[in-house]
């Protein structure tokens, strides 16, 4: 009994020493204490995305915060940290299972993923000499918000190399302004969605691979565009490997999937990139050549090929982002 108590005290004081050397982790530890204090047993959690303000774009600080939060969680008695290598599967399952747009018979049931109970995620912005963080804990099985908190991290304690904004923040804002709502279509019963495995605003390091996922809630024709960190746009779907741009509703599509003879590897330059999807119930008049530069991102380029809108035609769209860091 005495040995066990001594061991626990040793862990506690070692943790205090670690937090003294890393004030950011000390603040995170204090915040997490309020999340765990009312729970009788450790909660199995993972760390999701942290994005800037209301823009849903990531940065170097996103990954810095995620890594420090993971380090604190791994030492917290109130939580058990779930391996991040399965987080992408969790995020995709959560995305699909909570959507009424998808064929639920083909979606893995979230309740079966019992290894993880909740995900920490949130957003942040600069506030004077601090970075203000809004932290949320969401239950996986129900998708409900369990608890949230707000706290400030002193900018002086964050390494100078960790930028709060993405490297191409102004260009990213331009792309959002240009492409967020190209059609201004109010088709609530016709929806297309697109995302990367790490979710909206996910952060990837140089050399990691990217998969783009999308689906619509009805049969339609679709075009997918990629916008790089310099605002250059390419048409990536349909393409010479998958020339048919008609997709079935309520089914998941991936670029590239196992049939493609290539992968998307993320490299410099660093910053935020975008995927834009346009879906139409009528075939496009013009489909650009795949993987060729089209010019600077603009709503005019994205809407090229749409016919004069007839009453039977409906158009919808989606925009998602991810960020590449060193």
C-alpha positions as CSV (number, residue, x, y, z in Angstrom):
1,X,0.0,0.0,0.0
2,X,2.8,2.4,1.0
3,X,4.8,1.5,-2.1
4,X,1.7,2.2,-4.3
5,X,1.2,5.6,-2.7
6,X,4.8,6.5,-3.1
7,X,4.6,5.5,-6.8
8,X,1.5,7.7,-7.4
9,X,3.2,10.7,-5.6
10,X,6.3,10.2,-7.8
11,X,4.2,10.4,-10.9
12,X,2.3,13.4,-9.6
13,X,5.5,15.4,-8.8
14,X,7.1,14.4,-12.1
15,X,4.0,15.7,-13.9
16,X,4.3,19.0,-12.0
17,X,7.9,19.3,-13.0
18,X,7.0,18.7,-16.6
19,X,4.3,21.3,-16.6
20,X,6.6,23.8,-15.0
21,X,8.9,23.4,-18.0
22,X,6.0,23.6,-20.4
23,X,3.5,26.2,-19.2
24,X,1.2,25.5,-22.2
25,X,0.7,21.9,-21.0
26,X,0.2,23.2,-17.5
27,X,-2.8,25.4,-18.7
28,X,-4.1,22.4,-20.6
29,X,-3.9,20.2,-17.6
30,X,-5.8,22.6,-15.4
31,X,-8.5,22.9,-18.1
32,X,-8.8,19.1,-18.5
33,X,-9.3,18.7,-14.8
34,X,-12.7,20.3,-15.0
35,X,-13.7,18.0,-17.8
36,X,-12.7,14.8,-15.8
37,X,-13.7,15.8,-12.3
38,X,-17.3,14.7,-12.5
39,X,-16.7,11.3,-14.1
40,X,-16.2,8.2,-12.0
41,X,-13.9,6.4,-14.5
42,X,-11.4,7.4,-17.2
43,X,-12.9,8.4,-20.5
44,X,-11.4,7.0,-23.7
45,X,-10.7,10.0,-25.9
46,X,-8.9,11.1,-29.0
47,X,-7.8,14.5,-30.3
48,X,-9.5,15.9,-33.4
49,X,-9.0,19.2,-35.3
50,X,-8.4,22.7,-34.0
51,X,-9.1,25.4,-36.6
52,X,-8.7,29.2,-36.8
53,X,-11.7,31.3,-35.7
54,X,-14.8,30.7,-37.8
55,X,-12.8,30.0,-41.0
56,X,-12.4,26.3,-40.3
57,X,-8.8,26.3,-41.6
58,X,-5.8,24.9,-39.8
59,X,-2.2,26.1,-39.2
60,X,1.0,25.1,-37.5
61,X,-0.5,26.1,-34.2
62,X,-3.3,23.6,-34.8
63,X,-0.9,20.7,-34.8
64,X,1.1,22.2,-31.9
65,X,-2.0,22.4,-29.8
66,X,-3.1,18.9,-30.8
67,X,0.3,17.4,-29.9
68,X,0.4,19.2,-26.5
69,X,-3.1,18.3,-25.7
70,X,-2.4,14.6,-26.5
71,X,0.7,14.7,-24.3
72,X,-1.3,16.0,-21.3
73,X,-4.1,13.5,-21.9
74,X,-1.7,10.7,-21.9
75,X,-0.7,11.6,-18.4
76,X,-4.1,12.5,-17.1
77,X,-5.8,9.9,-14.7
78,X,-9.2,11.1,-15.9
79,X,-8.7,10.1,-19.5
80,X,-7.3,7.3,-21.6
81,X,-5.8,8.5,-24.9
82,X,-6.9,6.6,-27.9
83,X,-4.3,5.9,-30.6
84,X,-4.5,8.6,-33.3
85,X,-3.8,6.1,-36.1
86,X,-7.5,5.1,-36.0
87,X,-8.9,8.6,-35.6
88,X,-9.4,9.1,-39.3
89,X,-11.7,6.0,-39.3
90,X,-13.6,7.4,-36.3
91,X,-14.0,10.9,-37.9
92,X,-15.3,9.4,-41.2
93,X,-17.7,7.1,-39.4
94,X,-19.0,10.0,-37.3
95,X,-19.4,12.1,-40.4
96,X,-21.4,9.4,-42.2
97,X,-23.5,8.0,-39.4
98,X,-24.8,11.4,-38.2
99,X,-25.8,12.4,-41.7
100,X,-29.3,11.7,-43.0
101,X,-27.9,11.9,-46.5
102,X,-26.2,8.6,-46.5
103,X,-27.4,5.0,-46.8
104,X,-27.1,3.9,-43.2
105,X,-27.1,0.2,-44.2
106,X,-23.6,0.8,-45.7
107,X,-22.2,2.8,-42.8
108,X,-20.2,1.3,-39.9
109,X,-22.2,1.8,-36.8
110,X,-20.6,4.3,-34.4
111,X,-21.7,2.3,-31.4
112,X,-19.6,-0.6,-32.6
113,X,-16.4,1.6,-32.2
114,X,-16.4,1.1,-28.5
115,X,-12.7,1.7,-28.2
116,X,-13.3,5.4,-28.1
117,X,-15.9,7.4,-26.3
118,X,-15.3,11.1,-27.2
119,X,-13.2,13.5,-29.2
120,X,-11.6,16.8,-28.1
121,X,-11.6,19.5,-30.8
122,X,-12.2,23.2,-31.1
123,X,-11.1,26.6,-32.5
124,X,-8.8,29.4,-31.6
125,X,-8.0,33.0,-32.5
126,X,-5.5,35.7,-31.5
127,X,-6.5,38.0,-28.6
128,X,-3.9,40.5,-27.6
129,X,-0.9,38.8,-26.1
130,X,-2.8,35.4,-26.0
131,X,-4.2,32.8,-28.2
132,X,-7.8,32.2,-27.1
133,X,-8.8,28.5,-27.4
134,X,-12.3,27.1,-27.3
135,X,-12.2,23.5,-26.3
136,X,-15.1,21.0,-26.9
137,X,-15.6,17.4,-25.9
138,X,-18.1,15.6,-28.2
139,X,-19.5,12.1,-27.4
140,X,-18.9,9.8,-30.3
141,X,-21.9,7.5,-30.2
142,X,-24.5,10.3,-30.0
143,X,-22.6,13.3,-31.5
144,X,-23.7,15.4,-28.6
145,X,-21.5,18.1,-26.9
146,X,-20.5,16.9,-23.4
147,X,-18.7,19.9,-22.2
148,X,-16.8,23.0,-23.4
149,X,-14.3,25.5,-22.0
150,X,-12.4,28.6,-23.1
151,X,-8.9,29.6,-22.0
152,X,-6.0,31.7,-23.1
153,X,-2.4,30.6,-23.9
154,X,0.3,33.3,-23.6
155,X,1.8,33.9,-27.1
156,X,5.2,34.3,-25.4
157,X,5.1,30.6,-24.3
158,X,4.5,29.4,-27.8
159,X,7.6,28.8,-30.0
160,X,8.1,31.6,-32.5
161,X,8.2,29.0,-35.3
162,X,4.5,28.1,-34.5
163,X,2.4,30.4,-36.6
164,X,-1.2,30.9,-35.5
165,X,-2.4,31.7,-39.0
166,X,-1.7,29.4,-42.0
167,X,1.2,30.5,-44.2
168,X,-1.1,31.6,-47.0
169,X,-3.9,33.0,-44.8
170,X,-4.8,36.0,-47.1
171,X,-4.9,33.8,-50.2
172,X,-7.0,31.3,-48.2
173,X,-9.5,34.0,-47.4
174,X,-9.7,35.0,-51.0
175,X,-10.5,31.4,-52.0
176,X,-13.2,31.1,-49.4
177,X,-14.7,34.4,-50.6
178,X,-14.6,33.3,-54.3
179,X,-15.7,29.7,-53.9
180,X,-17.8,29.3,-50.8
181,X,-21.1,29.9,-52.6
182,X,-20.6,30.0,-56.4
183,X,-24.2,29.2,-57.3
184,X,-26.1,30.7,-54.4
185,X,-28.5,27.7,-54.8
186,X,-31.1,27.1,-52.2
187,X,-31.5,23.4,-52.7
188,X,-31.9,22.0,-49.3
189,X,-33.1,18.6,-50.6
190,X,-30.1,18.2,-52.8
191,X,-26.8,18.1,-51.0
192,X,-23.2,17.2,-51.8
193,X,-20.4,16.9,-49.2
194,X,-16.7,16.6,-49.4
195,X,-14.0,16.1,-46.8
196,X,-10.5,14.7,-46.2
197,X,-10.0,11.8,-43.7
198,X,-8.9,14.2,-41.0
199,X,-12.1,16.3,-41.3
200,X,-12.6,20.0,-42.0
201,X,-9.4,22.0,-41.5
202,X,-7.2,18.9,-40.9
203,X,-3.5,19.4,-40.8
204,X,-1.0,17.3,-42.7
205,X,2.8,17.2,-42.5
206,X,5.0,17.3,-45.6
207,X,5.2,13.8,-47.2
208,X,1.8,12.6,-45.9
209,X,-0.8,11.3,-48.3
210,X,-4.2,12.8,-49.0
211,X,-7.5,11.1,-49.9
212,X,-10.5,13.2,-50.9
213,X,-14.0,11.8,-50.1
214,X,-17.3,13.0,-51.4
215,X,-20.9,11.9,-51.8
216,X,-24.3,13.3,-52.8
217,X,-27.8,12.4,-51.5
218,X,-29.1,11.7,-55.0
219,X,-27.8,10.5,-58.4
220,X,-26.1,13.4,-60.2
221,X,-23.2,14.6,-62.3
222,X,-20.2,16.0,-60.5
223,X,-17.0,17.9,-60.9
224,X,-14.2,18.2,-58.3
225,X,-11.5,20.9,-58.3
226,X,-8.3,21.3,-56.3
227,X,-7.0,24.7,-55.3
228,X,-3.3,24.8,-54.1
229,X,-1.7,27.3,-51.7
230,X,-1.0,29.8,-54.5
231,X,-4.7,29.8,-55.5
232,X,-4.0,27.8,-58.7
233,X,-7.0,25.6,-59.6
234,X,-7.0,22.1,-61.3
235,X,-9.9,20.0,-62.3
236,X,-9.3,16.5,-60.8
237,X,-12.6,14.6,-61.3
238,X,-13.7,13.2,-63.7
239,X,-10.3,12.3,-65.0
240,X,-8.6,9.8,-67.4
241,X,-8.7,7.1,-64.7
242,X,-12.4,7.6,-63.9
243,X,-13.9,9.4,-66.9
244,X,-17.6,8.9,-65.9
245,X,-18.7,11.8,-63.7
246,X,-22.2,10.4,-63.0
247,X,-22.3,9.2,-59.4
248,X,-24.9,7.3,-57.5
249,X,-26.6,9.1,-54.6
250,X,-25.9,8.1,-51.0
251,X,-22.6,6.3,-51.9
252,X,-19.1,7.2,-50.8
253,X,-16.5,8.1,-53.4
254,X,-12.7,8.5,-53.0
255,X,-10.0,10.2,-55.0
256,X,-7.7,8.3,-55.4
257,X,-9.2,4.9,-54.6
258,X,-7.5,1.6,-55.0
259,X,-8.1,1.6,-58.8
260,X,-6.0,4.7,-59.3
261,X,-2.3,4.2,-60.3
262,X,-1.1,7.1,-58.1
263,X,-1.4,8.7,-54.7
264,X,-1.6,12.4,-53.6
265,X,1.5,13.2,-51.7
266,X,1.5,16.6,-49.8
267,X,4.6,18.7,-50.1
268,X,5.8,22.3,-50.0
269,X,4.8,25.1,-50.5
270,X,2.9,25.0,-47.1
271,X,-0.4,26.5,-46.3
272,X,-4.1,25.8,-46.8
273,X,-5.5,24.1,-49.8
274,X,-9.1,23.6,-50.9
275,X,-11.4,21.0,-52.6
276,X,-14.4,22.4,-54.4
277,X,-17.2,20.1,-55.6
278,X,-20.0,21.1,-57.9
279,X,-23.0,18.7,-58.5
280,X,-25.7,19.0,-61.0
281,X,-28.8,16.9,-61.9
282,X,-28.0,17.7,-65.6
283,X,-24.7,16.9,-67.3
284,X,-22.3,19.8,-67.6
285,X,-21.9,21.4,-71.1
286,X,-18.1,21.5,-70.7
287,X,-15.7,19.3,-68.7
288,X,-12.1,20.5,-68.4
289,X,-9.1,18.3,-69.0
290,X,-8.1,16.7,-65.8
291,X,-4.9,17.7,-63.8
292,X,-4.2,20.8,-65.9
293,X,-3.8,24.3,-64.6
294,X,-7.0,26.3,-65.1
295,X,-5.7,29.6,-63.6
296,X,-6.4,31.4,-60.4
297,X,-9.4,30.2,-58.3
298,X,-12.6,31.9,-59.2
299,X,-16.3,31.3,-59.2
300,X,-16.3,31.8,-62.9
301,X,-14.0,28.9,-63.5
302,X,-15.9,26.6,-61.2
303,X,-19.3,27.4,-62.8
304,X,-18.0,26.9,-66.3
305,X,-19.9,24.2,-68.1
306,X,-23.2,24.8,-66.3
307,X,-26.1,25.1,-68.7
308,X,-28.8,27.7,-68.6
309,X,-30.8,26.5,-65.7
310,X,-34.0,24.8,-66.5
311,X,-36.7,24.1,-64.0
312,X,-35.7,20.4,-63.9
313,X,-32.1,21.2,-63.2
314,X,-30.7,21.5,-59.7
315,X,-27.1,22.5,-58.7
316,X,-25.4,22.2,-55.3
317,X,-21.8,22.6,-54.1
318,X,-19.4,22.0,-51.3
319,X,-16.0,23.4,-50.2
320,X,-13.5,21.8,-47.8
321,X,-10.0,22.6,-46.7
322,X,-6.8,21.1,-45.3
323,X,-3.5,22.6,-44.3
324,X,0.1,21.4,-45.1
325,X,2.9,22.2,-42.7
326,X,6.6,21.3,-42.6
